[in-house]
Amino acid sequence: MSHSTFQRFPLSRRRLLKASATGALALPFVARQSRAAGALKPVSMTLDWIYEGPNLGFLVAHDQGYYRDAGLDVTIVAGKGSANTAQLIANKAAQIGFADGYAVSIGVGKGMNIKTIGSVYRGNPSAIMVKATSGIKSPKDLEGKTVAMVASSGQFQQWPAFVKGAGLDVSKINLVNLTPPSLGPALIDGKVDAIGGYVQSYVPIIEIRGKSPTRSFWFSDYGVNVVSNGIIAHNDLIKSDPEMLRAFVPASIKGFIYARQHPDEAAATVKKYSPTIDPAIIKREFEVSWKTWVTPNTKGKPLGWGSDADWTSAISVLKQYGGVTAPLTTKELYTNDFVPNGAEYVPPQPA
């Protein structure tokens, strides 16, 4: 669920990424709980992006002491986008990452020896977003309108699939390219009728700062099914230290579940890491991202559990629209070997 070039908090972002680049951005406070005995195993992790709503489960897991209880001393640094995080894991510059399944799959198709070991956001976070007051009440209403996207984005790659699934006449839609920071303001100011992007990246800003209620047409509702952010690792680490991963993944999932149960506390935790953020926006980002926790194929399963059907669909989208020509199998892309069992790991189910 990375939005690798969307800049919301410039000062915080520069500080975080500069520290991340030097390896200096470790977690700034000590977890409240500690392991009774035994040395903690050092673990390095790189997020998909800056500290924010969709990745706050890892920060909460650290703050609640879940990693320490699992025998791990986890250092978490901010990322620079899913593609960059995938490359770091492929190069063994970090042990564990959090990255978008679409970007990871493209990387595997190019020869990266990495795999998703815990599928957190199992649905597609991409959507076309409009103002709720715009009168655009269905994708068909986009015909005759201007839609803005980032030409290098996953949404742009998936746009033809959405057009097909929604039954649109693309010749009647004016598609324009904007930079990521320009998308939200362009919609708020009425310069475009709609924007395409990750919902959690734009809706909170538009609704809270722009004071404009929104309506979203999710790509997944029109047959564009790809798997989003998950926990990733190098295949060599999967073979050499599976016990560490069996400790890390459940502790992380516990962090996301706890955050879902205590969203205000979770947003306050993120502010400890990035004091300039607006907790209301962080909380809204997290709330919006919940829609991608459960897909029809993962209902009733623990958070982190991946569906072969969902990954098969993702491969299909990649080959048709993502420019991937290498043969891919779901076994190459993900595993459920490290996902915990138990009712306490199953997230709330959609109605």
C-alpha positions as CSV (number, residue, x, y, z in Angstrom):
1,M,0.0,0.0,0.0
2,S,3.0,2.3,-0.7
3,H,2.5,5.7,-2.2
4,S,6.2,6.2,-2.9
5,T,6.2,9.8,-4.1
6,F,3.3,11.3,-2.2
7,Q,4.7,14.1,0.0
8,R,2.4,15.2,2.7
9,F,4.6,16.4,5.6
10,P,7.7,17.9,3.9
11,L,9.8,18.7,7.0
12,S,9.1,15.3,8.6
13,R,9.7,13.5,5.4
14,R,13.1,15.0,4.8
15,R,14.1,14.4,8.4
16,L,12.9,10.8,8.3
17,L,14.4,9.9,4.9
18,K,17.7,11.5,5.7
19,A,18.0,9.5,8.9
20,S,16.8,6.4,7.1
21,A,19.5,6.8,4.5
22,T,22.2,7.0,7.2
23,G,20.8,4.1,9.2
24,A,20.2,6.3,12.1
25,L,16.4,6.2,12.4
26,A,15.9,3.6,15.1
27,L,12.8,3.5,17.2
28,P,13.1,6.4,19.6
29,F,11.6,5.0,22.7
30,V,11.7,1.8,24.7
31,A,8.8,-0.7,24.6
32,R,6.8,-0.9,27.8
33,Q,7.2,-4.7,28.1
34,S,10.3,-6.8,28.2
35,R,11.2,-10.4,27.8
36,A,11.9,-12.1,31.1
37,A,15.2,-13.7,30.2
38,G,17.5,-14.4,27.3
39,A,19.3,-12.1,24.8
40,L,17.2,-10.4,22.1
41,K,17.9,-11.2,18.5
42,P,18.6,-8.0,16.4
43,V,16.3,-7.6,13.5
44,S,16.4,-4.8,10.9
45,M,13.2,-3.8,9.1
46,T,12.5,-1.2,6.4
47,L,8.9,0.2,5.9
48,D,7.4,1.1,2.6
49,W,7.3,4.8,3.4
50,I,7.3,7.3,6.2
51,Y,5.6,6.5,9.5
52,E,1.9,6.7,8.7
53,G,-1.5,5.1,9.2
54,P,-1.2,2.0,6.9
55,N,2.1,0.9,8.4
56,L,1.5,1.8,12.0
57,G,0.9,-1.8,13.1
58,F,4.7,-2.3,13.3
59,L,5.2,0.7,15.5
60,V,2.4,-0.4,17.8
61,A,3.9,-3.9,18.0
62,H,7.2,-2.3,19.1
63,D,5.5,0.0,21.5
64,Q,3.4,-2.7,23.1
65,G,6.5,-4.9,23.5
66,Y,5.3,-7.7,21.2
67,Y,8.7,-8.0,19.5
68,R,10.6,-8.1,22.8
69,D,8.2,-10.7,24.1
70,A,9.0,-12.7,20.9
71,G,12.7,-12.4,21.7
72,L,13.4,-9.8,19.0
73,D,15.2,-6.4,19.1
74,V,13.6,-4.8,16.1
75,T,14.9,-1.7,14.5
76,I,12.5,0.0,12.1
77,V,13.4,2.6,9.6
78,A,11.3,4.6,7.2
79,G,11.2,3.6,3.5
80,K,11.3,5.4,0.2
81,G,8.6,3.5,-1.6
82,S,7.7,-0.2,-2.1
83,A,10.0,-0.7,-5.1
84,N,13.0,0.7,-3.1
85,T,12.2,-1.5,-0.1
86,A,11.9,-4.6,-2.3
87,Q,15.3,-3.7,-3.8
88,L,16.8,-3.3,-0.3
89,I,15.5,-6.7,0.8
90,A,16.8,-8.3,-2.5
91,N,20.2,-6.8,-1.8
92,K,20.1,-8.0,1.8
93,A,20.5,-4.4,3.0
94,A,17.7,-5.1,5.5
95,Q,16.2,-8.4,6.7
96,I,12.5,-7.7,6.6
97,G,10.5,-5.2,4.6
98,F,6.9,-3.9,4.1
99,A,6.0,-3.5,0.5
100,D,3.2,-3.5,-2.0
101,G,2.6,-7.0,-3.5
102,Y,2.3,-5.4,-7.0
103,A,5.7,-3.9,-6.8
104,V,7.2,-7.0,-5.2
105,S,5.7,-9.2,-7.9
106,I,7.3,-7.0,-10.6
107,G,10.6,-7.4,-8.8
108,V,10.3,-11.1,-8.6
109,G,9.5,-11.1,-12.3
110,K,12.8,-9.3,-12.8
111,G,14.8,-11.8,-10.8
112,M,14.6,-10.5,-7.2
113,N,14.9,-13.5,-4.8
114,I,12.3,-12.2,-2.4
115,K,8.8,-13.3,-1.2
116,T,5.8,-12.0,0.8
117,I,5.6,-13.9,4.1
118,G,2.6,-12.1,5.5
119,S,-0.1,-10.5,3.4
120,V,-1.5,-7.6,5.5
121,Y,-3.4,-5.6,2.9
122,R,-4.8,-8.3,0.8
123,G,-7.1,-6.2,-1.4
124,N,-6.3,-3.5,-4.0
125,P,-6.1,0.0,-2.5
126,S,-6.4,1.7,-5.9
127,A,-9.5,3.7,-6.7
128,I,-10.8,6.7,-8.7
129,M,-11.8,9.4,-6.2
130,V,-14.2,12.2,-6.7
131,K,-15.9,14.9,-4.6
132,A,-19.1,13.6,-3.1
133,T,-20.8,16.8,-4.3
134,S,-19.6,16.3,-7.9
135,G,-22.6,14.4,-9.2
136,I,-20.3,11.6,-10.3
137,K,-22.1,8.7,-8.7
138,S,-20.8,5.8,-10.8
139,P,-17.7,5.1,-13.0
140,K,-19.9,5.6,-16.1
141,D,-20.3,9.3,-15.0
142,L,-16.6,9.7,-15.6
143,E,-17.2,9.8,-19.4
144,G,-16.9,13.4,-20.5
145,K,-14.8,14.3,-17.4
146,T,-11.1,14.8,-16.7
147,V,-9.3,12.2,-14.6
148,A,-5.8,12.8,-13.2
149,M,-3.2,10.2,-12.3
150,V,0.6,9.8,-12.0
151,A,1.9,8.3,-15.3
152,S,4.4,6.0,-13.5
153,S,1.9,4.7,-10.9
154,G,0.4,1.3,-10.4
155,Q,-3.0,2.9,-10.8
156,F,-2.0,4.1,-14.3
157,Q,-0.9,0.6,-15.2
158,Q,-4.2,-0.9,-13.9
159,W,-6.4,1.8,-15.5
160,P,-7.1,-0.2,-18.7
161,A,-8.3,-3.1,-16.5
162,F,-10.6,-0.8,-14.5
163,V,-11.9,0.7,-17.8
164,K,-12.7,-2.7,-19.1
165,G,-14.3,-3.9,-15.8
166,A,-16.4,-0.8,-15.4
167,G,-17.5,-0.8,-19.1
168,L,-16.2,2.7,-19.9
169,D,-15.6,4.3,-23.2
170,V,-12.1,5.5,-22.6
171,S,-12.2,7.8,-25.7
172,K,-14.7,10.0,-23.8
173,I,-12.4,10.4,-20.8
174,N,-9.7,13.1,-20.6
175,L,-6.8,11.4,-18.8
176,V,-4.1,13.8,-17.6
177,N,-0.7,13.3,-15.8
178,L,0.0,15.1,-12.6
179,T,2.7,14.8,-9.9
180,P,1.6,13.0,-6.7
181,P,1.6,16.1,-4.5
182,S,-0.6,17.8,-7.1
183,L,-3.4,15.3,-7.2
184,G,-5.2,16.1,-4.0
185,P,-5.1,19.9,-4.5
186,A,-6.2,19.5,-8.1
187,L,-9.4,17.7,-7.0
188,I,-10.0,20.0,-4.1
189,D,-9.7,23.1,-6.3
190,G,-11.9,21.7,-9.0
191,K,-9.1,21.6,-11.6
192,V,-9.9,18.0,-12.4
193,D,-13.1,16.0,-11.9
194,A,-11.4,12.9,-10.5
195,I,-8.1,11.4,-9.4
196,G,-6.7,7.9,-9.4
197,G,-4.5,6.7,-6.6
198,Y,-4.4,4.8,-3.3
199,V,-7.4,5.7,-1.3
200,Q,-5.6,5.9,2.0
201,S,-3.1,8.3,0.5
202,Y,-5.5,11.0,-0.6
203,V,-8.9,10.7,0.9
204,P,-7.8,11.6,4.5
205,I,-6.1,14.8,3.3
206,I,-8.9,15.8,1.0
207,E,-11.6,15.2,3.6
208,I,-9.8,16.6,6.7
209,R,-7.6,19.4,5.3
210,G,-9.6,20.1,2.2
211,K,-12.9,19.7,4.0
212,S,-14.3,17.9,0.9
213,P,-16.2,14.6,1.4
214,T,-15.3,12.1,-1.2
215,R,-16.6,9.1,-3.1
216,S,-14.3,6.3,-4.2
217,F,-14.7,3.7,-7.0
218,W,-12.4,0.9,-5.9
219,F,-10.6,-0.9,-8.7
220,S,-11.2,-4.2,-6.9
221,D,-15.0,-3.7,-7.2
222,Y,-14.5,-3.8,-11.0
223,G,-12.4,-6.9,-11.3
224,V,-8.9,-5.5,-10.8
225,N,-7.7,-7.8,-8.0
226,V,-4.1,-7.4,-6.9
227,V,-2.5,-8.0,-3.5
228,S,-1.2,-4.9,-1.7
229,N,1.2,-4.5,1.2
230,G,2.8,-7.4,3.0
231,I,5.8,-8.4,5.0
232,I,8.6,-9.5,2.8
233,A,11.9,-11.2,3.2
234,H,14.8,-12.7,1.1
235,N,14.4,-16.4,0.3
236,D,17.9,-17.0,1.8
237,L,16.7,-15.6,5.1
238,I,13.5,-17.7,4.9
239,K,15.7,-20.8,4.6
240,S,18.4,-19.8,7.1
241,D,16.3,-18.3,10.0
242,P,12.7,-19.4,9.8
243,E,12.3,-19.3,13.6
244,M,13.1,-15.6,13.6
245,L,10.4,-15.0,11.0
246,R,7.9,-17.2,12.9
247,A,8.5,-14.8,15.8
248,F,8.3,-11.6,13.8
249,V,5.2,-12.1,11.7
250,P,2.8,-13.0,14.5
251,A,4.1,-10.2,16.7
252,S,3.5,-7.8,13.8
253,I,0.0,-9.1,13.2
254,K,-0.8,-8.6,16.8
255,G,0.3,-5.0,16.4
256,F,-2.2,-4.4,13.6
257,I,-5.0,-6.1,15.4
258,Y,-4.3,-4.1,18.6
259,A,-4.2,-0.9,16.6
260,R,-7.6,-1.7,15.0
261,Q,-9.0,-2.1,18.5
262,H,-7.4,1.1,19.8
263,P,-7.1,3.5,16.8
264,D,-6.7,6.7,18.8
265,E,-3.9,5.1,20.8
266,A,-2.3,3.8,17.6
267,A,-2.4,7.3,16.0
268,A,-0.8,8.7,19.1
269,T,1.9,6.1,18.8
270,V,2.8,7.3,15.3
271,K,3.1,10.9,16.6
272,K,5.8,9.7,19.0
273,Y,7.9,8.8,15.9
274,S,6.9,11.8,13.8
275,P,5.9,14.7,16.0
276,T,4.7,16.9,13.1
277,I,1.9,14.6,11.9
278,D,-1.8,15.2,12.4
279,P,-3.2,12.2,14.4
280,A,-6.6,12.7,12.9
281,I,-5.2,12.1,9.4
282,I,-3.1,9.1,10.6
283,K,-6.2,7.6,12.2
284,R,-8.3,8.2,9.0
285,E,-5.5,6.7,6.8
286,F,-5.6,3.6,9.0
287,E,-9.4,3.4,8.9
288,V,-9.5,3.7,5.2
289,S,-6.9,0.9,4.8
290,W,-9.1,-1.5,6.7
291,K,-11.2,-2.1,3.5
292,T,-8.2,-3.9,2.0
293,W,-7.6,-6.2,5.0
294,V,-10.1,-8.9,3.9
295,T,-11.0,-10.1,0.4
296,P,-13.7,-12.6,-0.5
297,N,-11.0,-15.3,-0.7
298,T,-9.6,-14.5,2.8
299,K,-12.7,-14.2,4.9
300,G,-12.3,-15.8,8.2
301,K,-8.6,-16.2,7.8
302,P,-5.9,-14.6,10.1
303,L,-4.5,-11.3,9.0
304,G,-1.4,-12.1,7.0
305,W,-2.8,-15.2,5.3
306,G,-2.7,-15.0,1.5
307,S,-5.1,-16.6,-0.9
308,D,-3.8,-18.4,-4.0
309,A,-6.8,-17.2,-6.0
310,D,-5.9,-13.5,-5.1
311,W,-2.3,-14.0,-6.0
312,T,-3.2,-15.7,-9.3
313,S,-5.4,-12.8,-10.1
314,A,-2.6,-10.4,-9.4
315,I,-0.3,-12.3,-11.8
316,S,-2.9,-12.0,-14.5
317,V,-3.1,-8.3,-14.0
318,L,0.6,-8.0,-14.0
319,K,1.0,-9.9,-17.3
320,Q,-1.8,-8.0,-19.0
321,Y,-1.1,-4.5,-17.8
322,G,2.1,-4.4,-15.8
323,G,4.5,-5.3,-18.5
324,V,5.6,-8.5,-16.8
325,T,6.6,-11.2,-19.3
326,A,8.5,-13.7,-17.1
327,P,6.6,-16.7,-16.1
328,L,5.4,-16.4,-12.5
329,T,3.8,-18.8,-10.1
330,T,2.1,-18.0,-6.8
331,K,4.6,-20.2,-5.0
332,E,7.3,-17.7,-6.0
333,L,5.4,-14.7,-4.7
334,Y,4.1,-15.6,-1.2
335,T,3.9,-18.2,1.6
336,N,1.6,-18.7,4.5
337,D,4.3,-20.7,6.5
338,F,4.9,-17.9,9.0
339,V,1.3,-16.7,9.4
340,P,-0.1,-17.3,12.9
341,N,-3.3,-19.4,13.6
342,G,-5.9,-18.6,16.1
343,A,-9.1,-16.5,16.4
344,E,-7.2,-13.6,18.0
345,Y,-5.4,-13.0,14.7
346,V,-8.6,-12.9,12.6
347,P,-9.6,-9.3,11.8
348,P,-13.2,-8.0,11.9
349,Q,-15.0,-9.3,8.8
350,P,-16.8,-7.0,6.4
351,A,-20.6,-7.2,6.3
